[in-house]
């Protein structure tokens, strides 16, 4: 492993050189956490359609948050037929 890290040190340390690379994947883990919590509490999604709807709504809300918009504003805009997400 040490040899591999030495050979690819530029790729491994890209986040330190001012590039937009991030050090970890915590955001991705946080994004899927709610789905796993929902599945754990409920035991299972009742249908594939219900799981699909949950994932679409959750994805829309997370995208809105990443674009500095509150969940309430995003849902209100969606129900009025206006997308706030570019």
C-alpha positions, -999 to +999 in steps of 0.1 A: +000+000+000+028+024+008+043+018-026+010+026-043+005+057-022+041+068-032+035+061-069+001+080-069+009+108-044-004+135-067-038+119-070-039+110-033-031+145-022-050+164-049-073+180-022-042+197-007-032+214-039-062+237-042-082+215-066-119+210-061-113+174-051-127+166-016-109+146+010-138+122+019-172+110+007-191+121+038-217+141+018-226+110-002-229+090+029-252+116+045-273+117+014-281+080+015-284+078+053-321+089+054-331+062+030-314+036+052-330+050+083-365+050+066-359+014+055-347+004+090-377+020+108-403+008+084-386-025+078-392-022+041-407+001+015-442-012+007-438-010-030-412-001-056-433+029-066-433+042-030-395+038-027-391+056-061-413+085-049-394+087-016-361+088-034-372+115-059-386+137-032-355+133-010-332+139-040-351+171-048-348+184-012-311+176-010-304+193-043-323+224-031-303+225+001-271+223-018-283+253-038-289+273-006-327+269-006-348+256+023-368+224+020-401+242+026-394+267-002-384+240-026-415+219-019-438+249-021-423+259-054-426+223-067-463+221-057-469+254-075-452+241-106-420+261-104-387+244-101-362+262-080-333+238-088-314+248-119 
